[in-house]
Amino acid sequence: MKESILDVLLYLFEHYFTSDDLALSDLGLTTGDGPLMGELVAAGFSQGEVRKAFDWLDGLSRQRPAPGQPRPCGPVRIFHGMELDKLDVEARGFLLYLEQLGVLDAGQRELVLDRAIALDQDSLDLDDLKWVVLMVLFNQPGAEAAYAWMETQIFADDPEPVH
């Protein structure tokens, strides 16, 4: 079965990342040798994709800002190169929309872009990008309200329209 890194991440997110007290080291993600590896392989994921997902999560946790660190404000984002190739127009527009709403700041936007590019997929559509945004916000201190809003965008039957 051909699974992507995003499939592994979504599985982890839905089954393991609901606890606020959960750390990557608790699941053996930092070493890749914990019991979770066996559980994911038993669930049908390849060890290679699981290891790539663990590396992706490790990259996300290394970029987590310190509590109380001010959020950077930035200029308008111009996409180029691999970003244009990987993210369709709808996904790029959604990122800008989230920044305009204040759901993401410039630093979080860049982190979302970094993690989206790191997924090792040829392209990401809007639904894939929403999950990346949700996982990034889950990992950001002080982003609880933005996370809750983003969660409603994913799980609501009729999400707020993008203007």
TORLUM-225301 format. One record per atom (N, C-alpha, C): residue in one letter; y, z, x. Coordinates in steps of 0.02 Angstrom, whole numbers, plus 50000, padded with zeros to 5 digits. Atoms other than C-alpha are relative to their C-alpha. Example, Ala and Ser with C-alpha at 12.3 -4.5 7.8 and 13.67 -1.06 7.14 Angstrom:
2
A499415000050045/A497755039050615/A500605000050045/S499414999749958/S499475035750684/S500555003749961/
# end
This chain:
163
M499415000050042/M500005000050000/M500625000050045/K499395000649961/K501704994950071/K500535004549969/E499494995450023/E502895009450050/E500594999650049/S499425000049956/S504655010350118/S500205007250017/I499734993549982/I505565024650201/I500325003249939/L499664997450059/L506585026450042/L499495002849949/D500514997350045/D504985028749939/D499775006850023/V500214993549973/V504445042950053/V500565005149988/L499444995450009/L506185050750046/L500075002149927/L499954998350071/L506235049749856/L499445004749979/Y500564995550015/Y504515057749845/Y500155007150025/L499824993549972/L505075071849961/L500555003349959/F499434997250037/F506705074049866/F499785002649932/E500224998150067/E505855074849697/E499525005950000/H500534994850000/H504445086449750/H500165006150043/Y499904994549954/Y505135097549888/Y500715002450009/F499324998149983/F507025097649901/F500395002949941/T499654997050056/T507435106849741/T500205007250014/S499844993149982/S507525123849825/S500615000150045/D499394999549960/D509235128749894/D499855003250068/D500154996449938/D508405139550028/D499564996050047/L500475004049961/L507305125550095/L500344996950060/A499765003149939/A507585120050274/A499494994950023/L500465005049974/L506845105050362/L499445003150041/S500514996849959/S505925116550482/S499475003449956/D500484996850045/D505085125250333/D499444995249981/L500495004950020/L504175109150292/L499654996650058/G500295003349942/G503725104250469/G500304993150012/L499695006649992/L504915089350460/L500274999050070/T499705000849934/T505685092850628/T499494998250053/T500515001649950/T504035091250720/T499534994549974/G500445005050028/G503065080050601/G499275002050001/D500704997949996/D501495090350625/D499835005449948/G500134994950050/G501625102050476/G499524997549947/P500465001950053/P500515102050324/P500274994549954/L499705005150043/L501735090650236/L499784993050019/M500235006749978/M501195075750341/M499344998349966/G500645001150032/G499425077550275/G500074998949926/E499895000850072/E500045079450097/E500284993249983/L499705006550013/L501095063750108/L499514994350013/V500515005049987/V499685053650185/V499504999949943/A500464999650057/A498535059950047/A500314997149937/A499655002850059/A499855054449920/A500054992450005/G500015007349995/G499685036649987/G500504997050048/F499505002649953/F501065035050117/F499684999350069/S500265000949933/S500695028450291/S500345004950047/Q499714995349951/Q500965040050440/Q500634997150031/G499415003149970/G502195027550514/G500625000749956/E499434999550046/E503305027350359/E500215007349992/V499834992850006/V503195046450345/V500395002250061/R499644998149939/R503725048450526/R500714997150000/K499335003050005/K505185036350498/K500435003949950/A499634996050049/A505695046450344/A500215006750030/F499834993749967/F505625062550446/F500574998950050/D499465001549953/D506715054350580/D500664998949963/W499415001250041/W507935048750444/W500315006649979/L499764993450022/L508065066550378/L500275004050059/D499764996649940/D508265073250554/D500704997450018/G499345002949986/G509715061150581/G500535002549951/L499544997350051/L510495067250419/L500185007250015/S499864993049988/S510335085550464/S500425001150063/R499594999449939/R511095082850638/R500734998449986/Q499315001950015/Q512665075650556/Q500325004449947/R499744995350050/R512915090150436/R500605003750029/P499404996549973/P514675097250457/P499925007549997/A500004992750000/A514935115450498/A500385002549939/P499634997250057/P515465126350351/P500735001250018/G499284999049990/G517355126750334/G500334994550040/Q499715005649961/Q517585111050439/Q500384995549952/P499615004250045/P518975100550361/P499684993149993/R500265006750014/R518435084250281/R500524994850022/P499535005149977/P519205068850362/P500224995449943/C499745005250045/C520305057050263/C500064993750042/G499995006149961/G520255039150313/G500324994349963/P499715006050031/P520975022150281/P499474996449958/V500465004150040/V520195009050168/V499464997350046/R500585002149960/R518465004250230/R499904992549994/I500165007149998/I518154986350283/I499274999450024/F500705000849983/F516304981950284/F499924993650042/H500135006049960/H515624969850413/H499285000250027/G500655000549966/G514044963950500/G499415002149958/M500604997750032/M512474973050454/M500135003249932/E499834996950064/E513354982550315/E500054994749945/L499955005450049/L513764966250226/L499314997049985/D500675002850009/D511984960050253/D499565004749958/K500454995250031/K511164976050191/K500225002249930/L499754997450063/L512284981550047/L500294994449958/D499725005250042/D512624969949902/D500705002049976/V499314998950022/V514354968549824/V500055006049954/E499994994450048/E513934980749685/E499935006750036/A500094993849962/A513344994049809/A500635001750040/R499384998849962/R514884992049919/R500565002349954/G499494998050049/G516014993049767/G499895007149975/F500164993350024/F515125008749709/F500215005250052/L499784995449948/L515445017149877/L500755001149998/L499274999550004/L517295013349864/L500215003849937/Y499874996550063/Y517285019449684/Y499905007650009/L500144992949989/L516495036049737/L500545003250042/E499474997349958/E517825038249869/E500655000749960/Q499394999650042/Q519235034549746/Q499965005849951/L500094994450046/L518515047349625/L500025006850034/G500034993749963/G518425060449762/G499305002850004/V500694997849994/V516535061649752/V499805000150073/L500115000449928/L516435056249934/L500674999950036/D499415000949957/D517725058450070/D499824994850053/A500115005349951/A517895046450216/A499415001650046/G500564998149956/G516685056250326/G499334999449965/Q500635000650038/Q515365057250190/Q499834992749987/R500125007150010/R515575038750155/R499684997050062/E500285002549937/E515235034950338/E499295002550011/L500684997249995/L513715046450334/L499524996349954/V500415003950047/V513055037350180/V499854993250029/L500115006649969/L513305020650268/L499515000550059/D500454999149943/D512445027150425/D499285000949976/R500684998750025/R510945033550326/R499724994049962/A500235006050035/A510865017650220/A499764994850050/I500195004849949/I510805006650375/I499365002350035/A500584997249965/A509495018350452/A499354999549960/L500605000250043/L508285015250307/L499494994650020/D500475005149978/D507475000250393/D499764995749941/Q500135004750055/Q507564989450236/Q500474994150010/D499585005949993/D508234971850230/D500645000549958/S499424999350043/S509384975950085/S499925006249956/L500004994450047/L509874990249971/L500414998149940/D499625001350061/D510374988249792/D500355006449978/L499614994350024/L511455000049691/L499575006149987/D500444994350015/D510005011049633/D499785003450065/D500204997149935/D509395013449813/D500585003850031/L499414996849971/L511155017549871/L500165006649965/K499874993850037/K511365030549733/K499565005750026/W500454994949974/W509845039749799/W500215002350070/V499764998149933/V510525039349977/V500605004649993/V499414995750011/V512185046449914/V499785006949977/L500244993550026/L511255060149819/L499715004250056/M500304996249945/M510255065149973/M500525002350051/V499464998049954/V511805065250083/V500405005849971/L499624994650031/L512765075949959/L499605006549996/F500434994250001/F511285087749945/F500045003850066/N499994997249933/N511455090750132/N500705002250022/Q499314998549981/Q513345093650131/Q500225006749971/P499744993650027/P514035111350118/P500644998849961/G499405000550041/G515335112949981/G500024993949956/A500015006150040/A514805096849894/A499595000849936/E500434998750058/E513905105049748/E500244996449938/A499735003450059/A515065097949615/A499894992450005/A500115007249990/A514955080449689/A499264998349992/Y500725001050007/Y513065082149699/Y499805000049926/A500164999550071/A512965087449517/A500244993849962/W499745006050033/W514055072849462/W499564994050017/M500425005649979/M513015060549564/M499315000449968/E500654999050031/E511415067849494/E500014997549927/T499945002550069/T512035064049317/T500034992449999/Q499975007249997/Q512395046249371/Q499314996850009/I500675002649989/I510595043949424/I499555001249940/F500494998150052/F509695052949284/F500244999049929/A499745001050067/A510835049749136/A499774993249973/D500215006350031/D510245036449014/D500574995049999/D499425004450003/D512005029449001/D500535002750049/P499534997349952/P512925033249166/P500704997349990/E499305002050003/E514795032149183/E500084993050029/P499945006849974/P515285013849204/P500434999750063/V499595001249941/V515965007649369/V500544995049980/H499455004350021/H517685000149339/H500184995350056/
# end
